[in-house]
Amino acid sequence: VAIGKTLVATTAALVKLVTKKGGVDEWGATHNSVFGAAKDQVCHLTRRWVRETGPSLVINGAIVRPSSEVKLVGVWLDERLDFKAHGAAMIAKGHQWLVNFRRLAKVSGRVGATYIRGLYLGICLPGMLYGAEVALVPTAQRERGLNRKRDGRAVVKRLTSIQLKAGRLIVGGMVSSPGDLVNAHADLLPMHLLIDKLLHKAALRYATLPPTHPLHAAVKNVERYGHVKCHPSPLHFLMAAYKDVRQNLVEEIPGVRAKATWEAPVDVRVAASKEEAKEWAMAETSKVQLFSDGSLIDGQVGAAGLLMIDGVVKRAKGVRLGSAARYGVYEAEGVGLSLALECL
C-alpha cells in the first residue's frame, strides 16, 4: 500500500518498495519465496468524483495494468472504496449456492429438508456473508439513514430474497408463501437480524484484539473520538452502532498455564466398591464437605449435590435431566458438580 498526493507518486513508491535494497524482491530471494508477477494486482483508490486513469505498474519489465476492482483476503476493493463490488460478490455467491441447493432438492431423489437447512447454515451463509462488516451496516443505521449511500440496503434486500428462496426449498413451500412464515417454519433468523448478529460478533472481536494487533489502535481511536463526518470508515459505523462494546468494558480472562512439575492440590482416590467409598466418607474429618453424583436409574438420568458442615447436612439439590436417550451419565456428573458448588 502506498499513499501520495498523485497516482504517479503512489505508483513510483510501489516500484521503489519492491526494487530497492532490502525490498520485497531481495527479501523473497533470501527467503526462498520469489513473488510471481502474474499474481500482482494494482488498484488506484481515490476520493475524487471524476475518475482518473492511473498509470500501469512496471516492475522488472513486467507490466501490471490497473483494475477498477481487486480481491484482497476474500474482500473486493474498488476505486471508490464503497464496497459495492463486494456486495455484488455476496449476492453472486448466494445465487450460486441456491442453484446447487435446487439440484439437491429435486422431487426425484431429493435430499431431506434437514440436510438442506444444514448446508445453507453451514456453507452458504458463512460464504455469502464473509466480509459483511465492511460492506453492510446495522439495521438501526439503515433505518435512520445515517449512511444512505453506503448502507447496503439494496444488498440486504437481495440477500433476503435469497434466504426466502432457500427457506422454501427447506420447508417445501410455494412461491406465494410469506417470507415471515417461511423463516419461522425453517427455523431461520430474518436476514436483517442475522446480519446484525454477525456485525455484533465482529464488533466484539475487534474490541477483544490484543494491543499487539494492528487494528487495536484503530479501534481505540474510534472509541475515543466517536463517529466522524469526514471520510468515515466501516469501522466507524460498526463501533458507533454498538456503543456498549468497548475495549475497557471487555473482561480479560488470562490463560491458565501449568509447569510440567505441577501437581494437583486435590487428593484423588478411587474406591474399589461402594462400601469402601462410604467408609472413606464417614472417616473424613473436614469441617466442610461437598458431595455430588450423577446416575442412571430406570432409564432416567439425574444428578445431585450436597453440602455438609460438621457432619450435618445444610443444603441439598437435585435435578432430573431427562431420558437416557438424550443424556448420559457423564453429563449428569458435570451437573452434579455444579449443584454441589451452588450449595456453597
Steps between C-alpha positions, in 0.01 A plus 500: 500500500635842402353841590572818305355819355491365143459157345838535330665553839331196652600282204864614528493425873380145431777442246759626747356281776548191288833571326698684769778340702341292771164527324243239407704339219814464712302367796330240281829384351664456842196321645439263206169671425523665161189701410352442156383797295193305383337545842569874529198731516477878485202710604518878531278616786389862487226716649461712187159502335657522155670172428866522416680239294798392703836391356598137462746341739828395336720275715805324354356529149161356597203730434203481738191680373285677760163346577185667626444212743744267676450218747705507819461233770154412371372861496445694178645853496396756238639840401248695711521270804121481519514116501224470242707239321515291815123531543451373146737211573295410809183482291675294231621247758149467641348438156770247418429295811126537445533335157687209658236463771225487238675208335513317833137580585347349186187290552666187359763386746502827693708561811312537827402846622721461808808455283409792274468723806834376635671567168349848484609592853839329482616582148288763328463757779867510611618538141229744398541729803880491511627856545151634577640735764669710230217498244189524721387703800267405789124526461464803730736707284321396181163603644633840613674555166836587659692357206249493217759480222689207652255328734451204264121495527472379140738214581298409810182480292666264252642287782154485659361373170770232483422380852127494420565273202724276711230485769244385244733219398537398865129491589369424152292815483344662197616816325216694662599393853556803729861561594435533875314168504773325300772625738298385802439148365858465374632626836701778335568848633379783275787622286525847659522345849752245375718781364470692829609188690799458272601867530467487879736202508745693281487798738573267792797352316640847430452604864688193626804537274830506693716816500745330264237480225516776232127578538514546877605867474241568227218361714625704796496821293146430382386452860678818607385741229172334403341525158666740256323692225789516254603173333358255756619143463291185549663469842348835603149387406545161665628623838255794503209258465603291802600755761481239776792312340819670615854388568490615863169318560621159384599257772854373467540132587868397509597157378576237762842349461661233714859382519595144418573440870157626611302272727132532577424611860205258504550149634339266248405153623290242320319253723468138395139474621212706634563371851861618492393843370246524782768415758726775362216753514409408857863520610551848348553762772484819290260765626352579158423212264344503153351195333376467141384216284332419171312180433281309256198324654200354317595670176513846661816706558534718809756685710530622857724719717526516879672724756596377848645714779622326817329181389159667459328535162448872442383505140416250227399543137387251239380509142364252247656566163275272297502181300817298449441531126597868521734522799793297628649427839804716426273799442326423828835489681580849372157630605554343842823697544315820412225422751757432771665838436158670512450356847797698633 
